[in-house]
Amino acid sequence: MAATVEVSADAIKAAGTPGVAGHPEIGVGLQAGTGEFRRAILALAIGGFTSFALLYGTQPILPQLTHDFDISPSTASLSVSAGTAAMALLLIPLSLLADRYGRERLMKFGLLGAALFALASVLAPNFFLLLLCRVGLGACIAGMPAAIMAYQGEEIAVNARGRAMGIYIAANALGGMSGRFLVALVTEWLDWRYGLAALAVVGILAAWAFWRLLPPPRWFTPQSLQPRLLFADVRGIYRDIGLPLLFLTAFLIMGAFVSLYNYLGFRLILPPYNLGPAAIGAIFLLYAMGSVSSAWAGFLADRLGHRTILLLMSLCMAAGTLITLSSRLPLIILGVAIFTIGYFAAHSIASGWVGRRAGSRRGLVSALYLSSFYLGASVIGSASGRLWSYAAWPGLVAAMLACVGTVIVIALYLGWVTER
């Protein structure tokens, strides 16, 4: 997530290196500089780029959906939340299926299915069928992060995984930003259906390239599915003093982030701003600042501690939120930029903290964190729309500040009860 750096570096690292199936020895796996390594990295980058471009494709056109289908803003936001909810609910089951039946098929068919659902959403005659298409799209995409984490741990050599993960993360961010901007730009010239169609074409071409490029797995070993052991691990995770609160942090910051970008367009199409889809879509280019802030926050956390940086970045999000209350467009954009920097950094810190506390259950912990992350996008991202409808932007700001304020309390508490 994102979102976006839709999945942070530390969140992926939290997936860890698989046991025997992962062949973690140095020298085993695809080596940097080889043709197969380049094919694998390019394929995974295409998969990450396309997944998140498709997932958030309707976000910049929510005002157009509201108008064309005669629905409320909060209802229109379901076109985003439906996909992220399906992704949140299916990420853990699909990660287990990937352990049993393999990563390659899950990724290939998932990306192709997402592209086809994106194409079907263009033809949806009513909002209900559009929602069904978005649910199907999110369900297909759920297989990508679940499988890519494990695929990299198994197929990429240990000394090349950092590079591979960095490229994949950058592709996530670029995809989340580019998909939104493409849809907004085409909508400005033509219509929102043409915008989604353009994105669907990109998805189909990307799926074809992914199928052609991805090398077949060499080191995958099927794992047995044992529900008893899984439930025991889940119980152990939720007994940890910090992990459930970090899952809640992911839920809250992603919910606030999606709320901001979901309803900002509704505010900026109104007087005195009267911005068109392309101008509103250009605001998503602020996502590029997230890549820098994530890396910067990780560096500072190693020096000053996770609690300190999470607290500072949460305060940054709160400050940015308050600045958006201004009626001046330059200050609104400044507030959004400050909030975005704080959000990406907070996500990076929280996911890194999860990795430090995960112990031997890294894969499951990472899946639970990401599920909480995308569930926040769905639940809060849609629920906050009612505040926009009844109390306009100040109401939305109140909801976002409630989320961020809770994260500030969590950061203070975690710093008090644990040093990890």
Buried (B, 14 or more C-beta within 10 A) or exposed (E): BBBBBBBBBBBBBBBBBBEEBBBBEEEBBBEBEEEBBBBBBBBBBBBBBBBBBBBBBBBBBBBBBBEBBEBEBBBBBBBBBBBBBBBBBBBBEBBBBBBEBBBBBBBBBBBBBBBBBBBBBBEBEEBEEBBBBBBBBBBBBBBBBBBBBBBBBBBBBBEBBEBBBBBBBBBBBBBBBBBBBBBBBBBBEEBBBBBBBBBBBBBBEBBBBBBEBBBEBEBBBEBEEEEEEEEEBBEBBEEBEBBBBBBBBBBBBBBBBBBBBBBBBBBBBEEEEEBEBBBBBBBBEBBEBBBEBBBBBBEBBEEEBBBBBBBBBBBBBBBBBBBBEEEEEEEBBBBBBBBBBBBBBBBBBBBBBBBBBBEEBBBBBBBBBBBBBBBBBBBBBBBBBBBBBEEBBEBBBEBBBBBBBBBBEBBBBBBEEBEE
